[in-house]
Amino acid sequence: MNNVVKYLSSSLVIYLTVRWLLRKLRVGSYGNKYVFITGCDSGFGNLLTKRLDGLGFHVFAGCLTEKGSQSLKTTCSSRVTTVVLDVTDENSIRNTREQIESKLPENKGLWAIVNNAGIAGTTGPFEWQTTNDLRHTLDVNLFGVMFVAKEFLPLVRRERGRVINTASMMGRFAGANVDYTASKYGVEGFSDRLRREQYHTGVTVHIIEPGFFQTELFNINDIKQKMKSTYQTAPDEVQQYYGESYPDKVSETLDKYLQRIVSMDTYKVVDAYVHAITAKYPKARYVVGRDANIFFRLLWNLPEWLSDYIVCRGQIVPAGAK
């Protein structure tokens, strides 16, 4: 028995050491590689563009607005080319591919596409959300990812490159608004299936799963405003059921929660993106953040009755439910 334990322990140590060493290997020749990133006006996409520019990559940065595009141009080298892109518009995606392809060297493709564009969606219970609210979040966070991947896969295949999709820990554990959560679960499923479809093509697919980080998505003032406006557009009977004080109470609770859990270390997410782009043997999934790796990882592995109790015991209860 002792020999078996020793053998297993030694094997585990060797495996972990080899894996650690392999993860340290890089692909090299960054100056000959081209990367396309969506959602670069601000946040992770903006930071990633600047980081890759510093490493010597050629970057095509997709920005939703002309203002975002111009701002990024002023802070980057000539290796960065900005394009105005709306990921919810298939014509915009198609035009962006044409622009990028015209700037690539002959017979050259993209080493990676990074589907980073995303929104937080609406704030408040499912009953408050309109059909347009739900569709818009899914259009940006899920269908935008799918349409961009579909349009640019041929360019990635030329380089036997990578597709990197931004999901969330909320794509593994349903703890956010319905529209956001559904969109991120969709990104997880789409990415897993695409990775298996591309298994024999040389194209690899990778998922970034950040926890709560301080970006525009988690601006508490915006959240409070969205909460009130969403409540006010809900049907009268729904407003009566939840009660007038419900939005303020939820906002107050959410504010306290975010102050405790939101991380300022946005570089950790950028590090994960960079590893997925530059590593010779990148991970299929990158769970990023202390909350995601400890608290939420525990929750998504617990029995549902227990995780439900932990998450729901501190929830604000609608007036009509009391």
C-alpha positions as CSV (number, residue, x, y, z in Angstrom):
1,M,0.0,0.0,0.0
2,N,2.8,2.4,0.9
3,N,4.5,1.7,-2.5
4,V,1.2,2.5,-4.3
5,V,0.9,5.8,-2.4
6,K,4.5,6.7,-3.2
7,Y,4.0,5.9,-6.9
8,L,0.8,7.9,-7.2
9,S,2.4,10.9,-5.3
10,S,5.5,10.8,-7.5
11,S,3.4,10.5,-10.7
12,L,1.2,13.5,-9.6
13,V,4.3,15.6,-8.9
14,I,5.8,14.8,-12.2
15,Y,2.6,15.5,-14.0
16,L,2.1,18.9,-12.4
17,T,5.7,19.8,-13.0
18,V,5.6,18.9,-16.7
19,R,2.3,20.7,-17.1
20,W,3.7,23.8,-15.4
21,L,6.7,23.7,-17.7
22,L,4.6,23.2,-20.9
23,R,2.4,26.2,-19.9
24,K,5.5,28.4,-19.8
25,L,6.4,27.7,-23.4
26,R,5.5,30.5,-25.9
27,V,4.8,30.4,-29.6
28,G,7.3,33.3,-30.5
29,S,7.4,35.4,-33.7
30,Y,4.9,37.9,-32.3
31,G,5.8,40.4,-34.9
32,N,4.5,38.1,-37.6
33,K,1.1,37.4,-35.9
34,Y,-2.2,39.3,-36.3
35,V,-4.9,39.4,-33.7
36,F,-8.5,40.7,-34.0
37,I,-10.2,41.9,-30.8
38,T,-13.8,43.1,-30.3
39,G,-15.0,45.5,-27.7
40,C,-11.9,47.7,-27.5
41,D,-13.5,51.1,-26.6
42,S,-12.7,50.4,-22.9
43,G,-12.2,47.7,-20.4
44,F,-10.4,44.4,-21.0
45,G,-10.4,44.8,-24.8
46,N,-8.7,48.2,-24.5
47,L,-6.1,47.0,-22.1
48,L,-5.4,43.8,-24.1
49,T,-4.9,45.9,-27.3
50,K,-2.2,48.0,-25.5
51,R,-0.6,44.9,-24.0
52,L,-0.3,43.1,-27.3
53,D,0.9,46.2,-29.0
54,G,3.7,46.4,-26.5
55,L,4.6,42.7,-27.1
56,G,4.9,43.4,-30.9
57,F,1.7,41.9,-32.2
58,H,-0.2,43.4,-35.1
59,V,-3.7,44.2,-33.7
60,F,-7.0,44.9,-35.3
61,A,-9.1,46.6,-32.5
62,G,-12.8,46.6,-33.0
63,C,-14.5,49.6,-31.3
64,L,-18.2,50.3,-31.2
65,T,-17.8,54.1,-31.5
66,E,-15.6,56.4,-33.5
67,K,-14.7,58.2,-30.3
68,G,-13.3,54.9,-28.8
69,S,-11.5,54.2,-32.0
70,Q,-9.8,57.6,-32.1
71,S,-8.8,57.4,-28.4
72,L,-7.1,54.1,-28.9
73,K,-5.2,55.3,-31.9
74,T,-3.6,58.1,-29.9
75,T,-2.2,55.7,-27.3
76,C,-0.9,52.8,-29.5
77,S,1.7,52.3,-32.2
78,S,1.2,51.9,-35.9
79,R,0.9,48.1,-35.3
80,V,-2.7,48.8,-34.1
81,T,-5.4,49.3,-36.6
82,T,-8.8,50.3,-35.3
83,V,-12.1,49.5,-37.0
84,V,-15.6,50.6,-36.0
85,L,-17.6,47.4,-35.4
86,D,-21.1,46.6,-34.1
87,V,-21.2,42.9,-33.2
88,T,-25.0,42.9,-33.4
89,D,-24.9,43.8,-37.1
90,E,-23.9,41.1,-39.5
91,N,-23.2,43.7,-42.3
92,S,-20.9,45.5,-39.9
93,I,-19.1,42.2,-39.1
94,R,-18.8,41.4,-42.8
95,N,-17.4,44.8,-43.6
96,T,-14.9,44.5,-40.8
97,R,-13.6,41.3,-42.2
98,E,-13.2,42.9,-45.7
99,Q,-11.3,45.8,-44.1
100,I,-9.0,43.4,-42.1
101,E,-8.4,41.1,-45.0
102,S,-7.4,44.0,-47.2
103,K,-4.7,45.0,-44.7
104,L,-3.3,41.5,-44.1
105,P,-0.3,40.4,-46.1
106,E,-1.0,38.1,-49.0
107,N,-2.1,34.6,-47.9
108,K,-1.8,35.7,-44.3
109,G,-4.6,35.0,-41.8
110,L,-5.3,35.8,-38.2
111,W,-3.4,34.1,-35.3
112,A,-6.3,34.8,-33.0
113,I,-9.8,36.4,-32.7
114,V,-10.8,37.6,-29.2
115,N,-14.5,37.9,-28.7
116,N,-14.4,40.4,-25.9
117,A,-17.3,42.7,-26.6
118,G,-20.1,42.4,-24.0
119,I,-22.6,44.3,-21.9
120,A,-24.0,43.8,-18.4
121,G,-27.6,43.8,-19.7
122,T,-30.5,45.0,-17.6
123,T,-30.8,45.0,-13.8
124,G,-33.6,43.5,-11.9
125,P,-35.8,40.4,-11.8
126,F,-36.8,38.6,-15.0
127,E,-40.4,39.9,-14.8
128,W,-39.2,43.5,-15.2
129,Q,-37.3,42.9,-18.4
130,T,-38.8,43.7,-21.8
131,T,-38.4,41.5,-24.9
132,N,-36.1,44.1,-26.3
133,D,-33.9,44.0,-23.1
134,L,-33.5,40.3,-23.4
135,R,-32.8,40.3,-27.1
136,H,-30.3,43.1,-27.0
137,T,-28.2,41.3,-24.3
138,L,-28.2,38.1,-26.2
139,D,-27.4,39.9,-29.5
140,V,-24.3,41.4,-28.0
141,N,-23.1,38.7,-25.6
142,L,-24.0,35.5,-27.4
143,F,-24.9,36.0,-31.1
144,G,-22.2,38.6,-31.5
145,V,-19.7,36.0,-30.4
146,M,-21.1,33.4,-32.7
147,F,-21.4,35.7,-35.8
148,V,-17.9,37.1,-35.4
149,A,-16.5,33.5,-35.0
150,K,-18.4,32.3,-38.0
151,E,-17.2,35.2,-40.2
152,F,-13.5,35.1,-39.2
153,L,-12.9,31.3,-38.8
154,P,-11.6,31.0,-42.4
155,L,-8.9,33.6,-41.6
156,V,-8.0,31.8,-38.3
157,R,-7.8,28.5,-40.1
158,R,-5.1,29.9,-42.5
159,E,-2.8,30.2,-39.4
160,R,-4.1,27.2,-37.5
161,G,-4.8,29.8,-34.8
162,R,-7.1,30.4,-31.9
163,V,-10.6,31.6,-31.1
164,I,-10.9,33.1,-27.6
165,N,-14.4,33.8,-26.2
166,T,-15.2,35.8,-23.1
167,A,-17.7,34.1,-20.9
168,S,-18.0,34.6,-17.2
169,M,-18.2,32.7,-13.9
170,M,-21.9,33.4,-14.4
171,G,-21.8,31.1,-17.4
172,R,-21.2,28.3,-14.8
173,F,-23.2,29.5,-11.9
174,A,-26.5,31.4,-12.3
175,G,-26.0,34.3,-10.0
176,A,-26.6,37.4,-12.1
177,N,-29.6,38.8,-14.1
178,V,-31.4,36.3,-16.3
179,D,-30.3,37.9,-19.6
180,Y,-26.7,38.2,-18.7
181,T,-26.6,34.7,-17.2
182,A,-28.3,33.1,-20.2
183,S,-26.0,34.8,-22.6
184,K,-22.9,33.6,-20.8
185,Y,-24.1,30.0,-20.4
186,G,-24.7,30.2,-24.2
187,V,-21.1,31.3,-24.8
188,E,-19.8,28.4,-22.7
189,G,-21.9,25.8,-24.7
190,F,-21.0,27.4,-28.0
191,S,-17.3,27.4,-27.2
192,D,-17.2,23.8,-26.0
193,R,-19.0,22.6,-29.2
194,L,-16.9,24.8,-31.5
195,R,-13.7,23.5,-29.9
196,R,-14.8,19.9,-30.7
197,E,-15.8,20.8,-34.2
198,Q,-12.4,22.3,-34.9
199,Y,-10.5,19.5,-33.2
200,H,-8.9,18.2,-36.4
201,T,-8.4,21.5,-38.1
202,G,-5.6,22.9,-36.0
203,V,-7.8,25.7,-34.7
204,T,-8.2,25.8,-30.9
205,V,-11.0,27.4,-28.9
206,H,-10.5,28.9,-25.4
207,I,-12.8,30.4,-22.8
208,I,-12.1,33.3,-20.4
209,E,-14.2,33.1,-17.3
210,P,-13.6,36.3,-15.2
211,G,-15.1,36.9,-11.7
212,F,-16.1,40.4,-10.7
213,F,-13.5,43.0,-11.8
214,Q,-13.8,46.7,-11.7
215,T,-14.8,47.7,-15.2
216,E,-17.7,49.7,-16.7
217,L,-19.9,46.7,-16.3
218,F,-20.0,47.1,-12.6
219,N,-20.6,50.8,-12.1
220,I,-22.9,50.9,-9.1
221,N,-24.5,54.3,-10.1
222,D,-25.4,52.9,-13.5
223,I,-26.7,49.8,-11.9
224,K,-29.0,51.8,-9.6
225,Q,-30.3,53.9,-12.5
226,K,-31.0,50.8,-14.6
227,M,-32.7,49.2,-11.6
228,K,-35.1,52.1,-11.2
229,S,-35.9,52.5,-14.9
230,T,-36.4,48.8,-15.4
231,Y,-38.8,48.7,-12.4
232,Q,-40.8,51.7,-13.8
233,T,-41.3,50.0,-17.2
234,A,-42.6,46.8,-15.6
235,P,-46.4,46.1,-15.7
236,D,-48.4,47.6,-12.8
237,E,-49.3,44.3,-11.2
238,V,-45.6,43.3,-11.2
239,Q,-44.6,46.7,-9.6
240,Q,-47.2,46.2,-6.9
241,Y,-46.0,42.7,-6.2
242,Y,-42.4,43.7,-5.7
243,G,-43.2,47.0,-3.9
244,E,-41.9,50.5,-4.3
245,S,-39.0,50.1,-2.0
246,Y,-37.7,46.9,-3.7
247,P,-35.3,48.6,-6.2
248,D,-33.6,50.7,-3.6
249,K,-33.2,47.8,-1.1
250,V,-31.7,45.6,-3.8
251,S,-29.4,48.4,-5.0
252,E,-28.2,48.9,-1.5
253,T,-27.5,45.2,-0.9
254,L,-25.8,44.9,-4.3
255,D,-23.6,47.9,-3.6
256,K,-22.4,46.4,-0.3
257,Y,-21.8,43.0,-2.0
258,L,-19.8,44.5,-4.9
259,Q,-17.7,46.6,-2.5
260,R,-16.6,43.4,-0.9
261,I,-16.1,41.2,-3.9
262,V,-15.1,43.3,-6.9
263,S,-11.4,43.1,-7.7
264,M,-9.3,46.0,-8.9
265,D,-6.7,43.7,-10.4
266,T,-7.9,43.9,-14.0
267,Y,-4.4,42.9,-15.2
268,K,-5.2,39.3,-14.2
269,V,-7.9,39.0,-16.9
270,V,-5.5,40.6,-19.5
271,D,-2.8,38.1,-18.4
272,A,-5.3,35.2,-19.1
273,Y,-6.0,36.6,-22.6
274,V,-2.3,37.0,-23.3
275,H,-1.5,33.4,-22.2
276,A,-4.3,32.1,-24.4
277,I,-2.8,34.0,-27.3
278,T,0.9,33.4,-26.7
279,A,1.2,30.0,-24.9
280,K,2.3,27.0,-27.0
281,Y,-0.1,24.9,-24.9
282,P,-2.9,27.2,-23.7
283,K,-5.7,26.1,-21.4
284,A,-9.2,25.4,-22.7
285,R,-10.6,27.5,-19.8
286,Y,-9.2,30.3,-17.8
287,V,-11.1,30.9,-14.5
288,V,-9.9,34.3,-13.3
289,G,-10.2,36.0,-10.0
290,R,-10.2,35.0,-6.3
291,D,-14.0,35.0,-6.1
292,A,-14.3,32.8,-9.2
293,N,-11.6,30.3,-8.1
294,I,-12.8,30.0,-4.5
295,F,-16.3,31.0,-3.7
296,F,-18.1,30.4,-7.0
297,R,-16.1,27.3,-7.9
298,L,-17.3,25.9,-4.5
299,L,-20.9,26.9,-5.3
300,W,-21.1,25.3,-8.7
301,N,-19.8,22.0,-7.3
302,L,-22.3,21.9,-4.4
303,P,-25.7,20.2,-4.5
304,E,-28.3,22.6,-5.8
305,W,-30.4,22.6,-2.6
306,L,-27.3,23.8,-0.7
307,S,-26.0,26.4,-3.2
308,D,-29.6,27.8,-3.5
309,Y,-29.8,28.2,0.2
310,I,-26.4,30.0,0.4
311,V,-27.2,32.4,-2.4
312,C,-30.8,33.1,-1.6
313,R,-30.8,33.5,2.2
314,G,-29.7,37.1,1.9
315,Q,-32.0,38.1,-1.0
316,I,-34.5,40.9,-0.7
317,V,-38.0,39.4,-0.7
318,P,-40.7,41.1,-2.8
319,A,-43.5,42.7,-0.7
320,G,-46.1,40.4,-2.2
321,A,-44.3,37.3,-1.1
322,K,-44.3,38.1,2.6
